[in-house]
C-alpha cells in the first residue's frame, strides 16, 4: 500500500531562484525516480542546461541519489503521493507557487504501477492502477493546464497493452471495456477475469487505455497545447514487475534486458528513454497531437481508444471522483 504524504519538501532551488533564469524551459514530471523516467531526468540534468525539472515524487533512496547527480541545481522536487488526491492537489499548489509567473513547457505524465497479488486500493479507496496511472494524471492536468505555455506539450506514457489486437511478447491478458466507475472499484474492476494475476494485468491494461483516451480528449479540448500518447513498448529492467514473484522479478530485471536486442516487441531502457526525451524536448509534437506514438512512429492505436462516447464517459467519471473526494 502506498501511504499519503502531506509534507512538500524542496530538495533544491527556491521560489526566488526561478525568477533569475527566465529563459530556462520547465518540465513537470511524474515517474522520474526509476526506469525510463529516471534516465530522462538524468539526461536533462546532465545534457540540457536550458531545462529545469520539477519532479513530483515521494522521498526515497533513489530520489536522494538523483539529487546528488550533475546538474541537480536545476531539479526541484515536490513531495507527492500519486495514490492520494489530496496530496496531488497540494503538490500542484506548490508547483504553481514555484513557477511564479513562468510557464510549463512540457508535462510528462510518466508514472505507472501494476499490482497483481491483491486488490490494492489507493488512499481514496480507488483501485490502485486506476488511481495512480489514470486519475492522478487527470487531476494534475486539470490543476496545471492553465499554467502551460501556448505551444507547450503534454506526453502521457501509455502502452501497446491498451489494444487487445496488438502483439505482446509477454502474453498479457488485455483489458475488456468496463465503465470507469467500475474500474475505479478495487473489487469490481475487471471482475470477469478469473485469475488474480490476470486481473491485475487487465486492470493495468485498462488504465493505459484510459491514458490514451485522455490524450484524445485533451488534444480536442486544448488546441494550443500538443498532447501525445507515448508507447515505450515492453522495456525489461524497469520497476513495473515489482509486485511479481521473485523468479519473475529476477528474470525481468536481469535476464530479459540481456535478451531484449533479439526479442520482438521489446526495447532497451536506453532507447525508450531517448524516445521519451525526444518527444519532450525536440519532436514536432504539433503534427502528432492527439495521436499514439510507438517509439517515434505514429500508430492508430485501438479502435476503442477513438470511441468518443467512451472517452466522454471516462472524463465524466474522473471529474466526478475528483470532485467527490476533494
Secondary structure, 3 states (H helix, E strand, C coil): CCCCCCCCCCCCCCHHHHCCCCCCEEEEEECCCCHHHHHHHHHHHHHCCCEEEEEEECCCHHHHHHCCCCCHHHEEEEECCCCCHHHHHHHHHHHHHHHCCCCEEEEEECCCCCCCCCCCECCCCCEHHHHHHHHHHHHHHHHHHHHEEEEEEEEEEECHHHCCCCCCCCCCCCCCCCCHHHHCCCCCCCCCCCCHHHHHHHHHHHHHHHHHHHHHHHHHHCCCCEEEEEECCECCCCCCCCCCCHHHHHHHHHHHHHHCCCCCCECCHHHHHHHHHHHHHCCCCCCCCCEEEECCEEECCCCHHHCHHHHHHHHHHHHHHHHHHC
